[in-house]
Amino acid sequence: MKRIIRACAVGLASACMLTFSGIVLSEAAVAQTVLGGSITGKTDMTGVTGMPGASAAPHPATASRLDDIISRGTLRICTTGDYKPYSFLRPDGQFEGIDIDAAQSLAQSLNVKPEFVKTSWSNLMGDFIAKCDIAVGGVSTSLERQKRAFFTQPYMVDGKTPIVRCGDVDKYQTIVQIDQPEVRTIVNPGGTNEKFAKQFLTHSRLIEYPDNVTIFKQILDGQADVMVTDASETLLQQKLNPGLCSVHPDKPFQFGEKAYLVPRGDVVFQQYVDQWLHLARSTGDFQAIVDKWLK
């Protein structure tokens, strides 16, 4: 038997199938078991699950943030509070927006209280890892963020597009038109807008402006010419700031998605949030939240 197992393990037989006490082991399964160290020359197959003499060690349940949240009774939510229509911190200290309503719905599904933690785009990842269970607020998916966290399934497709003074719409239709030394492109630091600008607008004069709430006023006041941001944001900001116009929001410069950040490696919590989001979208509850802020 040891010779047969060894032959299967090293691939000497093109197709190997062993049957012991009614249990069928394929070549790959036997090889994996042998090479993994479960079979060490014992002819009674001790260590193979289901075989005589086998002792199956119990696998302890993997700890999940989901259990921590339910136990503590709060869902800690990182958000910047400066990105309408997703997350905005009002003067009275309360957050509002699409993702704020969604996070409250998620907390309600867990029968816990939402606890919002103010952060910034520059500190988003560090604050999320150190202080929060989930991060929301118009967070764009990116490979850099994926290295440090998991994303939920995306809930919105978006992309970068310009917003300018309405009289300048024809001047800033393309990246080539914007990427000129005389064009003043304003950008909020720390997020995907800055990354896009530094990658594609290397000749434009980049102006970093830290306040993502009043940044659009800089364009209206003539302190900047253009900002490239998510199409969904440009559609809202042109309503809030008469005189500003979104440039081809239906045809953004690149593909983008919005999703929520959850702890890296915690598949249990990720799947819970994904299932909550799936049900909310299927029932129309999530779309009702979106329509409340965009229509």
N, C-alpha and C positions, 0 to 999 in steps of 0.2 A: 504493500500500500504506500509505503514511503517513496518507493521508486515511481509509482504512478503519480503521486502528488507532486514530486519534484519535477517530473516531466511536464506536467501541466503548468507548473509555476514558471518554468524557464521557456515555455513556448515550444517544446519539442514536438508536440502534437498539433496538427492544424485545427482539429476540432476535438475538444476533450470534454466529456460529460461524466461525472461520477455520481453514483447513487448510493446513499447510505441510509438504511432504515427508512426508506421511502422519501428521503430528502435529496433533491437534485441540486448539484453544485456545478455551475458552468466553469469553464477554464478560467475565465477572468475572476470569478468569485473565489475559486480555490487559490489562484495565484495571489490575489489580493490578501487572502487570509494568511497564506504561508508567509509572504513577504512582510506582512504587517506584524508578524511575530506571534499570531494566535496559535499556529500549529508548530510545535517544536519536536517533531519526531514521535509524538504519542499516537499509537495506533487506535486509541479509543476516541480520537477526535475531541478530546477535552478542550474547551475554549471555543468550539463552534456552536453557535446558538442552536438549540433544538436537538443536539446530539447527546447520546448517553454520556453522563458524567460532566456535561457542560454546566457551568455556573455563570449565569448572565448577571453581570454587575448592574445595578440600577443606575440610571442616568439622572442626576439631580436637575431639577427644572432651572432653566436659565433665568437669572434675575432680569427684570425689565423695568424701564422707567414707568411703564403703565401701572405696575403694582405700587411704585413709590407715589405716584400722583393720587391714586385712589386712597392710599393709606394716609397721606398728608392732608388730603381734602382740598388741594389747590392745584391749578394748572398754571405754571409760570411761563409767561409769554413775552418774549423779546420783540420789540418793535421800535422803529425809529420815530414814528409820530410826525414825519415831515413829508409824507408822500401821498398826497391825495390822488385818486379816491380810495386808496387802500388803507392808509393809516395816517391819522392827523391828531395831534395833541391840541385840544382846545385851550383857550386862556383859563378856563375853570379847572384845568388839570385832568379832564376826562378825554379818553381816546375815542375816536369815531372813524368809520370807514368800512369798506367791504371786508377786509380781513379782520377787523375788530369784531364786527357782527359774526363773522364765521368762527372766530376763536371762541366767542361766547357760546355759540351753538355747540362747538366741540366740548367745551367744559360742561355744558348742561347734559350732554350725552353721557358724560362720565360721572355726573352727579357731584361735581366739585365746583369750587369758585374760581373764576379767572383772576389771575394776578399779573398785571401788565408791568413790564420792566422796560424803562426808557433806555434806548441805546442810540448809536449813530452808525452810519454806513461804514465808517472807518473802523469802528470797534465791534461791528455786528458779530463776526465769527467768534471773537474772544469772549464777548459777553454771553453769547448763546451757550458756548461750551461750559462756561463757569457758572452761569446763573439761571439758565432757562431750560424748559422741557421742549419748547418749540419756538421757532422764530417766524413771524409773519409780517406782512406789510408791503406787498409788491416785490417780494424777493425773486430775482431772476435766477434761473438755473444756470450753473456754470461748472466747468470741470474743476476750477480752483476751489470752489466751495465744496464740491463733491469729495475732494480729498480729505476734508475735515468733518463732514457731516453726511447724513442721508437726506435725500429729497423725497417728499411724497409724490404721488402722481400729480402731474401738472393740472391746474384748474383753469388756465387761460393761456391762449397763444397770443404772443405780442411780438414787438420788434422795435428797433430804433428808427426814429424819423424826426425831421427837424420841426421846430416851432420858431416862428419869426414874426416880425411886424407884418401886418397884412399887405402892406405896399411892397414888401420884398419877397413875396412868395415865388415869383418867377426867377429871382436871382439865386435861390438856394434849393434847386430841385435835386441836385446830384452831389455826391461826395466830392467830385472834382471841383464843382463850383464853390463848395464850402471850404475846401482845403487849399485856401489861398492866403498868402501872408497878410493881406489887408483885411481879412475877415476875422472878426473877434468872436470866438466861440466860447461861450460860458459853460462851465461844467461844475457839478457838485462832486467833491472828492470822496473817494472811498468805495464807490460802487461800480456797477457795470457801465454807467454812463462815462465815467472817467476812463475806464479801460477801453471803451470803444473809441473815444476821442483820441487817446494817446496811440492807439493802433492805426487808425485810419485818417486822422486829421493832423498829420505831422508837420504840415506847413502852415496851418492856420494858427492864429494867435490865440492860445488857450488861456482863459481866465478862470482860475479856481475861485469859487464862491461857496462858502460853507453853509449858508442858510438855504435849504432847499424849498422853504416856504416863500421867501421873498425873491428868489432868484429870477423869476419871470418878470418881475417889475424892472429888473436891470435892462432887459431887452426893450420894454416899453419906454423906459427913460433914456434910451440911446446909449447906455453904458456897455452894451454888447449887441451883437447882430443876430446871433442864432444860438439855439441850444438843441442838441440831439439827445432825445430821451425816448422813453417808451411811448408808443402810439396812443395807448389808453390814457396816459397822463396828458398828452398834448390835446386830446379831445376835451378833457375836462378843463384844462387851463385856458383854452380859447373861450370857453364859456365864462370862466371866472375873471378873465382879463380881456375885455373888449379892446380890439386893436391888435391882438395877437392871433395868428392863424396857424393851424396845423398843416404841414405840407405832406400831401399824399399819405395819410395815416393808413389807408387800405393797402398800400404797397410799401411797407417799411424797407429799410436798407438791408436788414438781416432778420433771420428767424430767432424768435425768443419765446420763452415760456415762463409762467409764474407758478411757483410751488411753495410748499412750506418746508422749513428745515427741521429735522428731528435728529436725535443723537445717532452718531455713526455706530453701526453694528447692532442696533436694537431693532431687529426685524419685527418683534412682537408689537412694539408700540407703533412702528411704521405701518404695519398691516392694519392696526386698529384705526389709525387716522385715515388711511387709504379707504377702508371700508366705510367709515363715517362720511368721507367726502363723496364716495361713489353713491351712497344712498341719498345724500343731500342733493346731488346733481340729478339723480334719477327721479326723485319726487318733485323737482322744481324748486325746492327750498333754497338751494344755492343761487339759482338764477334770479329768484326774487330778491335776494340780497344785492346781487350785482345791479339789477334794474333800479333798485332803490337809490343807488348812488350815481348811476350813469345815465339814467333817463329822466 
